């Protein structure tokens, strides 16, 4: 009952490439050629016309519109794009066909990193550029997916955080207790563009398609104060960037596996799990050598070797230590900040309304962190109820009854309101995982 293993709930097998490949682009014949490694010279030719194929552009545009994302530097919203849907598709098709298409500058915004004062830069492409990038990804994603290592879990269809977390759990249980906790410093912003482009060229030789990819690598960035072209990196927030970022680290995935190391990677978040300290030190050296040659930098203080039996290490929001798992400090701060935001004492809405806003957030958080040590859920429940009691105290400050807050509004009061209880949800989860 203390901690439910990640393996307690089954995970679907990732789809094969035939299932994930866009039918707007990939035919059975193309897929057979890919999967049987029968591509002439190992490089793909004659792909560019599949980017501007009307069916691919249509499917891509529908996908972008359905996401209701923000507008780019041209201030065109998905709603405005939809109003001229077919006209926009036709225009993009012609521009791509005659290679007059040029992506607009990416609009840069900053968001605060979870549990940190650091700002993460995000690039927001124009809607029309997101459509073209989506069409481009539909064409090239299977080519790179076919080469990606099974221990790479980020930004890949049918794979997610729990696949990676379950893999780590299995390796820890097998005695891999020395963990190389890897942090790539500003990975997305520091990927060398020329080296990345060379990796792309190992799989694709279509000149027009390569020129299109190069346009995105050379895309300018604009903020409120300036416009410039970054010398390195791919913008976080762009449709194409996750695929390219995985492609750049794919050689490292294979190198570590071929060298006998158990590495688990989710985008730029990775750990290497070893049975001995000496093995961990060797893995650390190999990582240092590879990243230096690749033009990347291991964070000098955040990259470290940990014996997880005595010290914790974090991965994808979880903090691992011995038999226990907890949310990482920054994730703990994040949920408490959200709870405080939703339970302000000055909130004029009814308590029922406040509870109705809290519940979806709490349910989503629990679904991800339900594999943590059981007692944290009691702590969060108590914190939430006390926040709600504070609202009641402020609203009824003239109440003459001299009762404590807990007596006046016991736990049963919030149960009747329908407040989602993390502790009770965890009890049900434990019972279901044991087949009760």
N, C-alpha and C positions, 0 to 999 in steps of 0.2 A: 504493500500500500504506500510505501514511501515514495518511490519513483517508478513510473511506468516506462519501460524501455521503448525506444523508437520503433523497434520491430514488432511491438504488440499490435499495431494496426497495419494491415497490409498496404503496400504501395504498388500501384500498377506499373507494369514493365513499360519503359519508354517506347514510344512508337518507332517502328522501323522507318527507314527513309522513304519507302514506297508510300507509307501512310502520311507522312508529314509533308512530302513534296507537293507543291501547288499544282493542281490539275490544269490551271490556266497556263502553265509553262511546260511541265514535265510529262512527256509521253512514256508509255511502257518501254518503248525501244530505248529511249534516252536513259531511263532508270536502269535497265538491264546492262547497258554499256557502262554506266557508272559503277554499279554494284559488282560487276564482274571484272572491273579494272581493265576494260578494253579500249580506253580512250587513247587515240593515236598520240604517241609521245608523252602521254600522261597529262596533256594540257587540252583544255576545251577551246574549240574554235566556234565561230558562227553563233554566238549567243546574243549579240546586241539587239537583233530584231525581235527577240523574245521579251526584251524590256519594254519596247514601245508597242508590242502587240496589244490591240484594243481590249482584248479580254483581260489581259494581265493588268492593264491600267485601270480598267473598270473595277476589278476585284480589289485592287490596291486602294483605289479611291474610296470604295465603300468601307473598307477596313479603317481607313484614317478617319472618315466622317463618323463612324460608329463610336470612336474613342472620345469624341468631343474635346479634343485638346485645344490648347491656347493658340492664338495666332502668332505669326512671326513678325518680321520687321515691316512687312507690307500691310499689317493690320487686318489682313483678310482672315475672317473666322471660318470655321467649318460650315457654319450656317450660310454665310455668303458664298462659299465655294459650292455648297449644295444647290443654291438658287440658280447657278450657271453650270450645273454638273456636267452635262454633255459637252457644252462649249469649252469648259476647262480641260476635259479629257482630250477633245479633238486638238486643242492648242498644244497640249503637252506632247501628244503623239507626233505632231508635225515638227515641233522643235527638236524632239529626240531623234526623229528620223533624219533630219538634215543636219544634226549635231549643232544647232544654234542654241540649244538649251544651256542656260547658265544658272546654277543655284544662286539664290539670294543670300545675303549675309545671314548668319545664324544669330538670333537675338539672345544675348547672354543675360541670365538672371542668376542671383545667388540665393541659395537656401542654406539654412544653418544645419550643420551636421548634428545628428542625434547625440545628445549628452555632451556637446562641445560648443565652444565659441567660434570654431572654425567655420568658414563659409565654403560650401561646395558649389562651384560654378556649373550651371546647366545651360546648354545651348538649345534654343527652340527654333527649329527650321520653320520656314513658311509652310503653309498647308500643302501647296503644290509641290514643294520639295520633299515633303514627307511622303506624298503619293509616289513620286519617282523613286525615292529610296526604298519604299516598300516593294515596288515592282522589281527593283534591282535585287533586293534580298530574296524575293521569290525565285529569281533565276540562279543566284550563286550559292544560296544557303546549303542545298543538298551536296554540292561539290565539296564544301569544307566540312559539313557534318560527317561525311563519309570518312574523313581522316581524324576527326576529334576522338580523344581518348575517353574511355568509359568513366574515368575518375574526374572528368570535368562536368560540373552540374549547373553552372550558371548560364542564364540566357539561352537555354536549350529547351525546345518543346518536349513536354512529357517528363522533364526533370525539374526538380525544385530543391529547396532547402532541406526538406526532410530526407530526400535520397542521400544527400551529402552527410547529414547528421547521423543517419542510420549507419552509413559506411564508417564514420568515425567511431561510433559506439562499438561496432564489430571489431575494429582494429584495437581499440582500448581493451576490450574483453579478451583479446587474443594475446595480451601482454605487451603491446606497443605503448609503453608508459612514458617514454621520452619524446616530447613533442617539440618540433621546430615550428614555432609560431611566426609566420611570415607576414611581413607588411611591406608592400611595394609603395614607395613614397609617390603620391600623386600619379598613379599609374596611367589613367586615361589621358592626363595632360602631358605626359612625358614620352609616350610611345614615339620613337623616331619614325617619321613618315616615310622616308626613303627605304628603310629596312622593312617596314610594314608592306610597302608597295612591292618589294622584291618577293615577299612571301606570297602575295596575291598572284604575282606573275609565274610562280611555280605551278599554278593550277590553271591559269587562264592566259590564252595568247590572243584573244580577240582584241584587236587594236582599239576599236570604237568603244568597247566595254571598258577597257583599261583607262581610256581617256575620260570616261564618265566617272569612274571611281577616283581618278586623280583630281577631277574637279571638286569632289567632296573633300578630299584630303587638303586641297588648297583653298577651301572655302573660308571666306573672311568671317569675322565675328564683330558684332556691334553691341555697344552698351550705350547708356545715356550720355557718356562723355566722349567716346571715340570709336573708331572702326579700325581693325587691324587683322592681319593674317598670322595666326600662331605658327611658330617655326616647328613645333612638335605637337603631338597629341591628336586624339579624336574627341569631338565634343560629346560629353555626357548629355543624353537627351535626344540625340539623333537616332533614327531608326537603324542605320547601317552600323553604328559604332559598336554595339555589343558583339556582332558577328566578327568584325575586324579585330576587336580586343581579344576575343577567344582565339582567333586564328594566330595572333602574334604569340600567345603563350602556349599554343599547342605543341611546338617543339620541346618546350620545357616539360610538359606533361609526359611526353614519350621518353625523353632523356631520363627523367627521374625513375620511371617504371623500368626502363632497360637497365638502369644502374642498380636495381633491386630495392628502391625506396618506395614506401607506401605514402604517396602524396594524394591529398584530397583537395580539389580546387573548386571554388564557386566564384566565377569572375576573377577579380584580383585578390580575393580572400582565400588563403591557402594554408594548410598545415601538413607537415610531414611527420608521421608517427613511426617511432623506432623502438627497438627492444633494448638497446643499450645507449649509454651516453656517447660512447665512441662513434657509434653509427650515426647518431644525431649530429655530432660534430662534422662528420664526413659529408652528411647531407647539407649542412649549413655551408660548408666550403664550396660544394658543387653549385649550390644556389647563388653564392656570391660570385663565382666565376662566370656563370651563365648570364646573370643579370648585368654584370659589367660589360660583357661582350655585346649584349642586346641593347645597351644604352639606357638601362633602367637602374633604379637605386633602391636597395633595401633600406628601410627606415632604421637608422642606427640605434634607436632605443626601443622601438616597438617590435623589432625582429629579435627573437630570443629563443633559448632552449629551456623547456620547462619539464620538470618531473611532476606529472599531474597528480601523483599521489600526495604531494605535499604543497603544491602550488596550483593555482587555477590558470586555465587558458580559455580564451573566448573564441567562439566561432558562430557566425550567423545569429547573433543575439543571445546565444546560450553561454553560460560560464560553467566549465567542467572542472570538477575537483573530486577526486576519489569516486565514491558511489553517488555523489550528489550533483544535481544540476540546478542552476538558478538563472534568472534573467541577468544579463550583464548590467553593470551599474548604469550605463548610458540608456539601456532599454527600460530599466527601473525608473530612471528619472523621466523618461519620455512619457510613460503611462501616467505617472503621478502629475506631470505637468498637464496632461490631457484631462485627467480627472478634475484638477483644480480649475481648469478652464470651463468645464461643464458644470461645476458646482459652486459658482461664485455666490457669496452671501447676498450680493446685491441683485441676483437674478430675480426678475419679476414674474417668471413663469410658475405655474403650479408645480408641486413636488412630483405629481404624476408625469407631467411633461418632461421634467428634468430626468426622471428615471427612464422614460422612453428614449431620451437622447443618449443616456449612458449605456443602455443595454446592448445595442449593436456593437459599440466600441469594445465593451467588455467581452462579448461573445467572440469577436474576431481575435482579440488578444489571447483569450483562453485557448482557442483552437490552435494557435501557434505554440504557446508556452505550456500546454497541458502536460508535457513530459518533464516538468520541473519537480523538485522536492515538494512534498505536499503542504508543508507549513506556510509557504509563502502566500497561499491562497487565503488562509485565515487572516494574515496580516493585511492584505489588500482589502478584503471584505470589511474589516474593522475600520480601515482608513476611509473607505467610501461612506460607510454609515455615519462616521463622525462628521464628515463633511456635510452630509445631508442634515444631521442633527443641528449643526451650526446654523444652517439656513433657517431651520424651524425656530431656534432660539432667537435669532434676530427678528423673525416675523412675529413672535409671540413674547417679546421681552417684557410686556406688562402683565403676563399671566401670573396671578397671585400664588399659584401652587408652588410650594417649595420642594419640588422633586428634582432628582438628578436628571440629566439629559437621557441617560440610558433607561431610567424608570419611566420617563414620560414617553419616550419613543423607543421601545424595546426592539430587538431584532425582528420579532414577529410582525411589527408594524411595517417594516420594509418588505418583508416577505409578502404581506397582503397587498402592498403596492405593486408587486411584480418585479422587484429589483433582482437582477441576475446575480446569483451567488456563485462566485468562483470556487469556493470550497465545496459546495454541494455538487457543482458541475464536475469537479475533480473526483469526488466520491463515485458518482455515476460512471465516470470514465474508467476508473480503476475496476469497478465491478464488471463493466462490459468487456474490458481487456482480459479479465480472468474468466469470462464466459458465464458469469452469474445471471 
